[in-house]
Amino acid sequence: MSLRYALLGLLSEHPQSGWDLSRKFSETLGAVWPAGQVQIHGELRRRYAAELLSVRRPALGDEPSAR
């Protein structure tokens, strides 16, 4: 399996940010398949460029507050 399909599988559960995907990937597959944020974000950029992903911006007021 490639990183591409692993990420698309995680995204099929529900929309997620790149940071959330990195965390989820690390939690579920990190012990057997380490992939850093640079790899994950690079793959997301390639999938977006190939129009396999879209970007959904949170509505005003839905953003988490910065701490």
N, C-alpha and C positions, 0 to 999 in steps of 0.2 A: 504494500500500500504506500502511496506517496503522501507527502505532507498536504498536498492539494486536496486529496480526498478526505483525509482526516479532518481538515478544517471545514470543508463543506459538510461533512457529517455532523460536526459540532454545531454548525450554523443551522442545520436542518431542525434542531431542537427548538430554537427561537433566535431572534436577532440578538447579536452580541457585539460589543466593541472589540477592537483589537486587543486591548488590555485584558478584557474578560476572557477572550479566546486563549491568550497566552497563559493565563492563570488556570483555566479549565484544562488545557492541554497538559500543562505541568502536573496537575492533580491526577488526571486520568491515565496519561501515557508516559509521563516524565521518567518513571523508573526504568522503562524499557526503551524509550525513544525520546531522548532529550532534544528539544528544539528551542532555541532561544527566541527572544522577542524580535531580533533582527530578521531571522529566518521567517518567522510567522508573519510579520508585517510586510516583508518583501513578497511573500506568496499572496497575501491579501491584495497588495498593489497590483500584482500581475493578474489576479482573478478579476479585479475591478477594471483594469485596462481591457481585458477580454470580454467585458460586459457580463460576467457571470455573477457579479455582486453589485449591490447598490448601496448607497450611503443614506442612512436615515438619521436626520438630525433630531434631537429631542425638542419637544415643544417648549416654548418659554415657560419657565417655572418648573420644568421637569428635570432640570440638571441637578446633579448632586451638589450640595454646597461645599465649597473649598474650605479646608481646615488647615 
